[in-house]
Amino acid sequence: MIVQQKVSSIKLPINKNSDIQLIHVAAQSTRLQILNLLLSSKTRKMFPTQIERNLEIQRRVISFHLNALEEVGLVKSKFGLSEEDEGKRPQAVRYYSITDKGKEILRKLVSIIER
């Protein structure tokens, strides 16, 4: 379904999951930081508390942005057990990882920014 979206004073026909729409969602600074962190992470997956520690942004803000990124398919989530604290019982957590589409959109944004 194509909808008209007003961008500045220009009306563009935009598909819900078009690259333009995905770039619009990903271009917010916190979301860019999250995507970059997930891409550069050794394990390629992180749970919100780990992202909070790395970016020094409140977890509820991280969760808000992760939900927005997941809704458009730039990240995906999977439940698992935490693996980081030795000597402590693992806890059930929701891991997030960047999708192939997320990597593609991040590359496009970086190329736009570097121009």
KEPATI-185718 format. One record per residue: x, y, z negated of N, C-alpha, C in turn; residue in three letters; residue number from 1. Coordinates in Angstrom, 2 decimals. Each point is the difference from the previous one (the first is absolute). Layout:
<nodes>
<node n_X="X" n_Y="Y" n_Z="Z" ca_X="X" ca_Y="Y" ca_Z="Z" c_X="X" c_Y="Y" c_Z="Z" code="ALA" pos="NUM"/>
...
</nodes>
This chain:
<nodes>
<node n_X="0.83" n_Y="-1.18" n_Z="0.00" ca_X="-0.83" ca_Y="1.18" ca_Z="0.00" c_X="0.88" c_Y="1.24" c_Z="0.00" code="MET" pos="1"/>
<node n_X="-0.27" n_Y="0.90" n_Z="0.92" ca_X="0.76" ca_Y="1.24" ca_Z="0.10" c_X="-0.80" c_Y="1.11" c_Z="-0.67" code="ILE" pos="2"/>
<node n_X="0.69" n_Y="0.75" n_Z="-0.85" ca_X="-0.62" ca_Y="1.13" ca_Z="-0.68" c_X="0.79" c_Y="1.25" c_Z="0.31" code="VAL" pos="3"/>
<node n_X="-0.68" n_Y="1.11" n_Z="-0.08" ca_X="0.67" ca_Y="1.28" ca_Z="0.18" c_X="0.55" c_Y="0.44" c_Z="-1.34" code="GLN" pos="4"/>
<node n_X="1.26" n_Y="0.34" n_Z="-0.04" ca_X="0.60" ca_Y="0.50" ca_Z="-1.23" c_X="0.62" c_Y="1.35" c_Z="0.29" code="GLN" pos="5"/>
<node n_X="-0.26" n_Y="0.93" n_Z="-0.87" ca_X="0.53" ca_Y="1.34" ca_Z="0.19" c_X="1.39" c_Y="0.06" c_Z="-0.61" code="LYS" pos="6"/>
<node n_X="1.00" n_Y="0.27" n_Z="0.82" ca_X="1.37" ca_Y="0.18" ca_Z="-0.45" c_X="0.34" c_Y="1.44" c_Z="0.32" code="VAL" pos="7"/>
<node n_X="0.18" n_Y="0.80" n_Z="-1.05" ca_X="0.13" ca_Y="1.45" ca_Z="0.14" c_X="-1.24" c_Y="0.50" c_Z="0.73" code="SER" pos="8"/>
<node n_X="0.18" n_Y="0.63" n_Z="1.16" ca_X="-1.16" ca_Y="0.48" ca_Z="0.75" c_X="-0.25" c_Y="-0.86" c_Z="1.23" code="SER" pos="9"/>
<node n_X="0.71" n_Y="-1.11" n_Z="0.12" ca_X="-0.12" ca_Y="-0.88" ca_Z="1.16" c_X="-0.79" c_Y="-1.24" c_Z="-0.39" code="ILE" pos="10"/>
<node n_X="-0.98" n_Y="-0.37" n_Z="0.80" ca_X="-0.74" ca_Y="-1.23" ca_Z="-0.24" c_X="0.61" c_Y="-1.11" c_Z="0.85" code="LYS" pos="11"/>
<node n_X="0.40" n_Y="-1.09" n_Z="-0.66" ca_X="0.60" ca_Y="-1.12" ca_Z="0.69" c_X="-0.85" c_Y="-1.24" c_Z="-0.19" code="LEU" pos="12"/>
<node n_X="-0.19" n_Y="-0.81" n_Z="1.06" ca_X="-0.66" ca_Y="-1.28" ca_Z="-0.22" c_X="0.99" c_Y="-0.96" c_Z="-0.64" code="PRO" pos="13"/>
<node n_X="-0.34" n_Y="-0.51" n_Z="-1.18" ca_X="0.93" ca_Y="-0.84" ca_Z="-0.74" c_X="-0.68" c_Y="-1.30" c_Z="-0.41" code="ILE" pos="14"/>
<node n_X="0.61" n_Y="-1.11" n_Z="0.38" ca_X="-0.47" ca_Y="-1.30" ca_Z="-0.50" c_X="0.35" c_Y="-0.09" c_Z="-1.46" code="ASN" pos="15"/>
<node n_X="-0.80" n_Y="-0.75" n_Z="-0.75" ca_X="0.22" ca_Y="-0.10" ca_Z="-1.45" c_X="1.42" c_Y="-0.45" c_Z="-0.33" code="LYS" pos="16"/>
<node n_X="0.54" n_Y="-0.96" n_Z="0.74" ca_X="1.35" ca_Y="-0.49" ca_Z="-0.28" c_X="1.00" c_Y="0.38" c_Z="1.09" code="ASN" pos="17"/>
<node n_X="-0.20" n_Y="1.15" n_Z="0.63" ca_X="0.95" ca_Y="0.46" ca_Z="1.00" c_X="1.29" c_Y="0.43" c_Z="-0.70" code="SER" pos="18"/>
<node n_X="1.08" n_Y="0.04" n_Z="0.77" ca_X="1.27" ca_Y="0.43" ca_Z="-0.57" c_X="-0.09" c_Y="1.41" c_Z="-0.58" code="ASP" pos="19"/>
<node n_X="-0.78" n_Y="0.86" n_Z="0.65" ca_X="-0.15" ca_Y="1.37" ca_Z="-0.51" c_X="-0.62" c_Y="-0.02" c_Z="-1.40" code="ILE" pos="20"/>
<node n_X="-1.04" n_Y="-0.81" n_Z="-0.17" ca_X="-0.66" ca_Y="-0.11" ca_Z="-1.30" c_X="0.95" c_Y="-0.60" c_Z="-1.04" code="GLN" pos="21"/>
<node n_X="0.74" n_Y="-1.03" n_Z="0.40" ca_X="0.93" ca_Y="-0.65" ca_Z="-0.93" c_X="1.13" c_Y="0.95" c_Z="-0.39" code="LEU" pos="22"/>
<node n_X="0.49" n_Y="0.77" n_Z="0.95" ca_X="1.04" ca_Y="0.99" ca_Z="-0.31" c_X="-0.55" c_Y="1.04" c_Z="-0.96" code="ILE" pos="23"/>
<node n_X="-1.25" n_Y="0.40" n_Z="0.21" ca_X="-0.64" ca_Y="0.97" ca_Z="-0.89" c_X="-0.05" c_Y="-0.53" c_Z="-1.44" code="HIS" pos="24"/>
<node n_X="-0.34" n_Y="-1.27" n_Z="-0.16" ca_X="-0.06" ca_Y="-0.61" ca_Z="-1.34" c_X="1.40" c_Y="-0.11" c_Z="-0.59" code="VAL" pos="25"/>
<node n_X="0.97" n_Y="-0.44" n_Z="0.79" ca_X="1.35" ca_Y="-0.26" ca_Z="-0.51" c_X="0.82" c_Y="1.27" c_Z="-0.22" code="ALA" pos="26"/>
<node n_X="-0.37" n_Y="1.10" n_Z="0.62" ca_X="0.83" ca_Y="1.20" ca_Z="-0.02" c_X="0.03" c_Y="0.72" c_Z="-1.34" code="ALA" pos="27"/>
<node n_X="-0.85" n_Y="-0.36" n_Z="-0.93" ca_X="0.01" ca_Y="0.62" ca_Z="-1.33" c_X="1.32" c_Y="-0.39" c_Z="-0.69" code="GLN" pos="28"/>
<node n_X="0.63" n_Y="0.92" n_Z="-0.69" ca_X="1.36" ca_Y="-0.22" ca_Z="-0.50" c_X="0.13" c_Y="-1.20" c_Z="-0.95" code="SER" pos="29"/>
<node n_X="-0.94" n_Y="-0.18" n_Z="-0.91" ca_X="0.09" ca_Y="-1.16" ca_Z="-0.91" c_X="-0.14" c_Y="-1.30" c_Z="0.78" code="THR" pos="30"/>
<node n_X="-0.87" n_Y="-0.02" n_Z="0.98" ca_X="-0.18" ca_Y="-1.22" ca_Z="0.80" c_X="1.25" c_Y="-0.29" c_Z="0.82" code="ARG" pos="31"/>
<node n_X="0.64" n_Y="1.03" n_Z="0.52" ca_X="1.27" ca_Y="-0.20" ca_Z="0.72" c_X="1.06" c_Y="-0.60" c_Z="-0.92" code="LEU" pos="32"/>
<node n_X="0.07" n_Y="0.51" n_Z="-1.22" ca_X="0.96" ca_Y="-0.54" ca_Z="-0.96" c_X="-0.29" c_Y="-1.46" c_Z="-0.31" code="GLN" pos="33"/>
<node n_X="-1.27" n_Y="-0.34" n_Z="-0.16" ca_X="-0.38" ca_Y="-1.39" ca_Z="-0.30" c_X="0.37" c_Y="-0.91" c_Z="1.18" code="ILE" pos="34"/>
<node n_X="-0.35" n_Y="0.41" n_Z="1.21" ca_X="0.33" ca_Y="-0.82" ca_Z="1.18" c_X="1.50" c_Y="-0.20" c_Z="0.14" code="LEU" pos="35"/>
<node n_X="0.75" n_Y="1.07" n_Z="-0.19" ca_X="1.46" ca_Y="-0.08" ca_Z="0.10" c_X="0.58" c_Y="-0.92" c_Z="-1.07" code="ASN" pos="36"/>
<node n_X="-0.53" n_Y="0.10" n_Z="-1.22" ca_X="0.47" ca_Y="-0.85" ca_Z="-1.10" c_X="-0.30" c_Y="-1.46" c_Z="0.28" code="LEU" pos="37"/>
<node n_X="-1.21" n_Y="-0.30" n_Z="0.47" ca_X="-0.35" ca_Y="-1.39" ca_Z="0.31" c_X="0.87" c_Y="-0.54" c_Z="1.13" code="LEU" pos="38"/>
<node n_X="0.31" n_Y="0.84" n_Z="0.97" ca_X="0.83" ca_Y="-0.43" ca_Z="1.12" c_X="1.43" c_Y="-0.28" c_Z="-0.44" code="LEU" pos="39"/>
<node n_X="0.51" n_Y="0.81" n_Z="-0.92" ca_X="1.40" ca_Y="-0.13" ca_Z="-0.42" c_X="0.20" c_Y="-0.94" c_Z="-1.19" code="SER" pos="40"/>
<node n_X="-1.08" n_Y="-0.48" n_Z="-0.58" ca_X="0.09" ca_Y="-0.90" ca_Z="-1.15" c_X="0.65" c_Y="-1.32" c_Z="0.40" code="SER" pos="41"/>
<node n_X="0.87" n_Y="-0.52" n_Z="-0.87" ca_X="0.68" ca_Y="-1.28" ca_Z="0.28" c_X="-1.00" c_Y="-1.13" c_Z="0.18" code="LYS" pos="42"/>
<node n_X="-1.03" n_Y="-0.01" n_Z="-0.83" ca_X="-0.97" ca_Y="-1.09" ca_Z="0.05" c_X="-1.12" c_Y="0.27" c_Z="1.00" code="THR" pos="43"/>
<node n_X="-0.10" n_Y="1.24" n_Z="0.51" ca_X="-1.04" ca_Y="0.40" ca_Z="0.94" c_X="-1.40" c_Y="-0.03" c_Z="-0.60" code="ARG" pos="44"/>
<node n_X="-0.08" n_Y="-0.18" n_Z="-1.33" ca_X="-1.29" ca_Y="0.06" ca_Z="-0.68" c_X="0.21" c_Y="0.59" c_Z="-1.37" code="LYS" pos="45"/>
<node n_X="-0.96" n_Y="0.79" n_Z="-0.45" ca_X="0.09" ca_Y="0.64" ca_Z="-1.31" c_X="-1.39" c_Y="0.14" c_Z="-0.58" code="MET" pos="46"/>
<node n_X="-0.09" n_Y="0.03" n_Z="-1.33" ca_X="-1.29" ca_Y="0.29" ca_Z="-0.62" c_X="0.02" c_Y="1.44" c_Z="-0.49" code="PHE" pos="47"/>
<node n_X="-1.18" n_Y="0.59" n_Z="-0.25" ca_X="-0.08" ca_Y="1.44" ca_Z="-0.28" c_X="0.93" c_Y="0.50" c_Z="-1.12" code="PRO" pos="48"/>
<node n_X="0.21" n_Y="-0.77" n_Z="-1.05" ca_X="0.89" ca_Y="0.45" ca_Z="-1.07" c_X="1.43" c_Y="0.15" c_Z="0.49" code="THR" pos="49"/>
<node n_X="0.44" n_Y="-0.90" n_Z="0.88" ca_X="1.35" ca_Y="0.11" ca_Z="0.57" c_X="0.11" c_Y="1.26" c_Z="0.87" code="GLN" pos="50"/>
<node n_X="-1.04" n_Y="0.26" n_Z="0.78" ca_X="-0.01" ca_Y="1.20" ca_Z="0.85" c_X="0.01" c_Y="1.25" c_Z="-0.88" code="ILE" pos="51"/>
<node n_X="-0.78" n_Y="-0.03" n_Z="-1.08" ca_X="-0.04" ca_Y="1.12" ca_Z="-0.95" c_X="1.39" c_Y="0.29" c_Z="-0.55" code="GLU" pos="52"/>
<node n_X="0.71" n_Y="-1.03" n_Z="-0.41" ca_X="1.36" ca_Y="0.18" ca_Z="-0.57" c_X="0.96" c_Y="0.60" c_Z="1.02" code="ARG" pos="53"/>
<node n_X="-0.09" n_Y="-0.45" n_Z="1.25" ca_X="0.91" ca_Y="0.47" ca_Z="1.04" c_X="-0.29" c_Y="1.42" c_Z="0.44" code="ASN" pos="54"/>
<node n_X="-1.28" n_Y="0.34" n_Z="0.11" ca_X="-0.36" ca_Y="1.32" ca_Z="0.52" c_X="-0.28" c_Y="1.02" c_Z="-1.10" code="LEU" pos="55"/>
<node n_X="-0.13" n_Y="-0.48" n_Z="-1.24" ca_X="-0.32" ca_Y="0.86" ca_Z="-1.14" c_X="-1.30" c_Y="0.79" c_Z="0.24" code="GLU" pos="56"/>
<node n_X="-1.01" n_Y="-0.73" n_Z="0.47" ca_X="-1.34" ca_Y="0.53" ca_Z="0.23" c_X="-0.95" c_Y="-0.88" c_Z="-0.80" code="ILE" pos="57"/>
<node n_X="-1.02" n_Y="0.61" n_Z="-0.60" ca_X="-0.93" ca_Y="-0.75" ca_Z="-0.85" c_X="-0.63" c_Y="-1.17" c_Z="0.76" code="GLN" pos="58"/>
<node n_X="-0.20" n_Y="-1.10" n_Z="-0.71" ca_X="-0.52" ca_Y="-1.22" ca_Z="0.61" c_X="-1.38" c_Y="0.18" c_Z="0.62" code="ARG" pos="59"/>
<node n_X="-0.85" n_Y="0.78" n_Z="-0.63" ca_X="-1.34" ca_Y="0.19" ca_Z="0.58" c_X="0.08" c_Y="0.74" c_Z="1.33" code="ARG" pos="60"/>
<node n_X="0.98" n_Y="0.89" n_Z="0.15" ca_X="0.20" ca_Y="0.70" ca_Z="1.27" c_X="0.53" c_Y="-0.99" c_Z="1.04" code="VAL" pos="61"/>
<node n_X="0.95" n_Y="-0.84" n_Z="-0.42" ca_X="0.55" ca_Y="-1.04" ca_Z="0.88" c_X="-1.13" c_Y="-0.91" c_Z="0.47" code="ILE" pos="62"/>
<node n_X="-0.84" n_Y="-0.45" n_Z="-0.91" ca_X="-1.11" ca_Y="-0.89" ca_Z="0.34" c_X="-0.97" c_Y="0.65" c_Z="0.99" code="SER" pos="63"/>
<node n_X="-0.29" n_Y="1.27" n_Z="-0.21" ca_X="-0.88" ca_Y="0.74" ca_Z="0.92" c_X="0.56" c_Y="-0.04" c_Z="1.42" code="PHE" pos="64"/>
<node n_X="1.29" n_Y="0.29" n_Z="0.13" ca_X="0.62" ca_Y="0.05" ca_Z="1.33" c_X="0.16" c_Y="-1.39" c_Z="0.60" code="HIS" pos="65"/>
<node n_X="0.31" n_Y="-1.00" n_Z="-0.83" ca_X="0.08" ca_Y="-1.37" ca_Z="0.51" c_X="-1.35" c_Y="-0.46" c_Z="0.55" code="LEU" pos="66"/>
<node n_X="-1.08" n_Y="0.35" n_Z="-0.67" ca_X="-1.35" ca_Y="-0.35" ca_Z="0.49" c_X="-0.27" c_Y="0.64" c_Z="1.36" code="ASN" pos="67"/>
<node n_X="0.38" n_Y="1.26" n_Z="0.16" ca_X="-0.21" ca_Y="0.69" ca_Z="1.28" c_X="0.83" c_Y="-0.65" c_Z="1.11" code="ALA" pos="68"/>
<node n_X="1.24" n_Y="-0.35" n_Z="-0.32" ca_X="0.87" ca_Y="-0.65" ca_Z="0.99" c_X="-0.50" c_Y="-1.40" c_Z="0.36" code="LEU" pos="69"/>
<node n_X="-0.51" n_Y="-0.72" n_Z="-1.00" ca_X="-0.51" ca_Y="-1.35" ca_Z="0.26" c_X="-1.30" c_Y="0.05" c_Z="0.81" code="GLU" pos="70"/>
<node n_X="-0.81" n_Y="0.98" n_Z="-0.26" ca_X="-1.28" ca_Y="0.12" ca_Z="0.70" c_X="0.17" c_Y="0.12" c_Z="1.51" code="GLU" pos="71"/>
<node n_X="1.08" n_Y="0.65" n_Z="0.45" ca_X="0.25" ca_Y="0.15" ca_Z="1.44" c_X="1.00" c_Y="-1.01" c_Z="0.54" code="VAL" pos="72"/>
<node n_X="0.46" n_Y="-0.91" n_Z="-0.86" ca_X="0.86" ca_Y="-1.09" ca_Z="0.46" c_X="1.49" c_Y="0.30" c_Z="0.08" code="GLY" pos="73"/>
<node n_X="0.46" n_Y="1.05" n_Z="-0.68" ca_X="1.43" ca_Y="0.31" ca_Z="0.02" c_X="0.77" c_Y="-0.77" c_Z="-1.06" code="LEU" pos="74"/>
<node n_X="-0.69" n_Y="-0.42" n_Z="-1.05" ca_X="0.56" ca_Y="-0.91" ca_Z="-1.00" c_X="-1.00" c_Y="-1.12" c_Z="-0.24" code="VAL" pos="75"/>
<node n_X="0.48" n_Y="-1.09" n_Z="-0.55" ca_X="-0.88" ca_Y="-1.10" ca_Z="-0.38" c_X="0.35" c_Y="-0.40" c_Z="-1.42" code="LYS" pos="76"/>
<node n_X="-0.93" n_Y="-0.63" n_Z="-0.67" ca_X="0.25" ca_Y="-0.41" ca_Z="-1.39" c_X="-0.29" c_Y="-1.48" c_Z="-0.17" code="SER" pos="77"/>
<node n_X="0.65" n_Y="-0.55" n_Z="-1.03" ca_X="-0.17" ca_Y="-1.40" ca_Z="-0.34" c_X="0.25" c_Y="-0.15" c_Z="-1.49" code="LYS" pos="78"/>
<node n_X="-0.85" n_Y="-0.79" n_Z="-0.66" ca_X="0.19" ca_Y="-0.22" ca_Z="-1.43" c_X="1.12" c_Y="-1.02" c_Z="-0.22" code="PHE" pos="79"/>
<node n_X="0.76" n_Y="0.21" n_Z="-1.07" ca_X="1.08" ca_Y="-0.91" ca_Z="-0.34" c_X="0.39" c_Y="0.21" c_Z="-1.45" code="GLY" pos="80"/>
<node n_X="1.09" n_Y="-0.63" n_Z="-0.41" ca_X="0.51" ca_Y="0.14" ca_Z="-1.36" c_X="1.24" c_Y="0.88" c_Z="0.02" code="LEU" pos="81"/>
<node n_X="0.09" n_Y="0.89" n_Z="-1.00" ca_X="1.17" ca_Y="0.89" ca_Z="-0.09" c_X="1.24" c_Y="-0.84" c_Z="-0.24" code="SER" pos="82"/>
<node n_X="1.11" n_Y="0.44" n_Z="0.56" ca_X="1.25" ca_Y="-0.76" ca_Z="-0.08" c_X="1.14" c_Y="0.78" c_Z="-0.63" code="GLU" pos="83"/>
<node n_X="-0.25" n_Y="1.22" n_Z="-0.46" ca_X="1.12" ca_Y="0.86" ca_Z="-0.34" c_X="0.51" c_Y="-0.06" c_Z="-1.44" code="GLU" pos="84"/>
<node n_X="-0.82" n_Y="-0.25" n_Z="-1.00" ca_X="0.46" ca_Y="0.06" ca_Z="-1.38" c_X="0.36" c_Y="-1.40" c_Z="-0.51" code="ASP" pos="85"/>
<node n_X="1.33" n_Y="-0.23" n_Z="-0.15" ca_X="0.44" ca_Y="-1.29" ca_Z="-0.53" c_X="-0.40" c_Y="-0.12" c_Z="-1.47" code="GLU" pos="86"/>
<node n_X="-0.38" n_Y="-1.18" n_Z="-0.40" ca_X="-0.38" ca_Y="-0.23" ca_Z="-1.39" c_X="-1.44" c_Y="0.32" c_Z="-0.30" code="GLY" pos="87"/>
<node n_X="-0.68" n_Y="0.66" n_Z="0.92" ca_X="-1.41" ca_Y="0.33" ca_Z="-0.19" c_X="-0.84" c_Y="-0.89" c_Z="0.89" code="LYS" pos="88"/>
<node n_X="-1.21" n_Y="-0.25" n_Z="-0.45" ca_X="-0.93" ca_Y="-0.79" ca_Z="0.81" c_X="-0.36" c_Y="0.78" c_Z="1.26" code="ARG" pos="89"/>
<node n_X="-0.05" n_Y="-0.68" n_Z="1.13" ca_X="-0.43" ca_Y="0.70" ca_Z="1.22" c_X="-1.44" c_Y="0.48" c_Z="-0.13" code="PRO" pos="90"/>
<node n_X="-0.29" n_Y="1.13" n_Z="0.61" ca_X="-1.35" ca_Y="0.55" ca_Z="0.00" c_X="-0.55" c_Y="-0.03" c_Z="1.42" code="GLN" pos="91"/>
<node n_X="-1.31" n_Y="-0.13" n_Z="0.11" ca_X="-0.64" ca_Y="0.06" ca_Z="1.31" c_X="0.06" c_Y="1.45" c_Z="0.48" code="ALA" pos="92"/>
<node n_X="0.51" n_Y="0.19" n_Z="1.20" ca_X="0.12" ca_Y="1.34" ca_Z="0.59" c_X="-0.43" c_Y="-0.05" c_Z="1.46" code="VAL" pos="93"/>
<node n_X="-0.27" n_Y="1.16" n_Z="0.53" ca_X="-0.34" ca_Y="0.12" ca_Z="1.41" c_X="1.21" c_Y="0.59" c_Z="0.72" code="ARG" pos="94"/>
<node n_X="0.63" n_Y="-0.82" n_Z="0.84" ca_X="1.16" ca_Y="0.43" ca_Z="0.77" c_X="-0.44" c_Y="0.67" c_Z="1.29" code="TYR" pos="95"/>
<node n_X="0.72" n_Y="1.05" n_Z="0.39" ca_X="-0.27" ca_Y="0.69" ca_Z="1.25" c_X="1.22" c_Y="-0.11" c_Z="0.90" code="TYR" pos="96"/>
<node n_X="-0.26" n_Y="-0.13" n_Z="1.28" ca_X="1.08" ca_Y="-0.02" ca_Z="0.99" c_X="-0.46" c_Y="0.79" c_Z="1.22" code="SER" pos="97"/>
<node n_X="0.96" n_Y="0.49" n_Z="0.75" ca_X="-0.32" ca_Y="0.78" ca_Z="1.20" c_X="-0.30" c_Y="-0.96" c_Z="1.14" code="ILE" pos="98"/>
<node n_X="-0.99" n_Y="0.32" n_Z="0.81" ca_X="-0.36" ca_Y="-0.84" ca_Z="1.15" c_X="0.83" c_Y="0.41" c_Z="1.22" code="THR" pos="99"/>
<node n_X="-0.08" n_Y="-0.80" n_Z="1.05" ca_X="0.69" ca_Y="0.36" ca_Z="1.24" c_X="-0.52" c_Y="1.33" c_Z="0.54" code="ASP" pos="100"/>
<node n_X="-1.31" n_Y="0.21" n_Z="-0.10" ca_X="-0.57" ca_Y="1.27" ca_Z="0.44" c_X="0.52" c_Y="1.15" c_Z="-0.87" code="LYS" pos="101"/>
<node n_X="0.15" n_Y="-0.25" n_Z="-1.30" ca_X="0.55" ca_Y="1.00" ca_Z="-0.91" c_X="1.43" c_Y="0.38" c_Z="0.38" code="GLY" pos="102"/>
<node n_X="0.80" n_Y="-1.00" n_Z="0.38" ca_X="1.38" ca_Y="0.27" ca_Z="0.44" c_X="0.01" c_Y="0.84" c_Z="1.27" code="LYS" pos="103"/>
<node n_X="-0.89" n_Y="-0.36" n_Z="0.94" ca_X="-0.09" ca_Y="0.73" ca_Z="1.26" c_X="-0.40" c_Y="1.46" c_Z="-0.23" code="GLU" pos="104"/>
<node n_X="-1.00" n_Y="0.23" n_Z="-0.83" ca_X="-0.47" ca_Y="1.36" ca_Z="-0.28" c_X="1.08" c_Y="0.79" c_Z="-0.75" code="ILE" pos="105"/>
<node n_X="0.69" n_Y="-0.63" n_Z="-0.93" ca_X="1.07" ca_Y="0.68" ca_Z="-0.73" c_X="1.11" c_Y="0.41" c_Z="0.97" code="LEU" pos="106"/>
<node n_X="0.36" n_Y="-0.87" n_Z="0.94" ca_X="1.02" ca_Y="0.34" ca_Z="1.00" c_X="-0.45" c_Y="1.20" c_Z="0.85" code="ARG" pos="107"/>
<node n_X="-1.27" n_Y="-0.01" n_Z="0.40" ca_X="-0.51" ca_Y="1.12" ca_Z="0.80" c_X="0.05" c_Y="1.30" c_Z="-0.78" code="LYS" pos="108"/>
<node n_X="-0.39" n_Y="-0.05" n_Z="-1.28" ca_X="0.03" ca_Y="1.22" ca_Z="-0.83" c_X="1.43" c_Y="0.51" c_Z="-0.16" code="LEU" pos="109"/>
<node n_X="0.94" n_Y="-0.91" n_Z="-0.25" ca_X="1.39" ca_Y="0.41" ca_Z="-0.18" c_X="0.53" c_Y="0.63" c_Z="1.29" code="VAL" pos="110"/>
<node n_X="-0.34" n_Y="-0.57" n_Z="1.15" ca_X="0.46" ca_Y="0.59" ca_Z="1.26" c_X="-0.60" c_Y="1.38" c_Z="0.23" code="SER" pos="111"/>
<node n_X="-1.24" n_Y="0.21" n_Z="-0.40" ca_X="-0.64" ca_Y="1.32" ca_Z="0.11" c_X="0.70" c_Y="1.00" c_Z="-0.92" code="ILE" pos="112"/>
<node n_X="0.28" n_Y="-0.43" n_Z="-1.22" ca_X="0.64" ca_Y="0.88" ca_Z="-0.99" c_X="1.41" c_Y="0.37" c_Z="0.42" code="ILE" pos="113"/>
<node n_X="0.72" n_Y="-0.93" n_Z="0.63" ca_X="1.39" ca_Y="0.24" ca_Z="0.38" c_X="0.15" c_Y="0.88" c_Z="1.24" code="GLU" pos="114"/>
<node n_X="-1.07" n_Y="0.26" n_Z="0.71" ca_X="0.08" ca_Y="0.84" ca_Z="1.22" c_X="0.41" c_Y="1.40" c_Z="-0.31" code="ARG" pos="115"/>
</nodes>
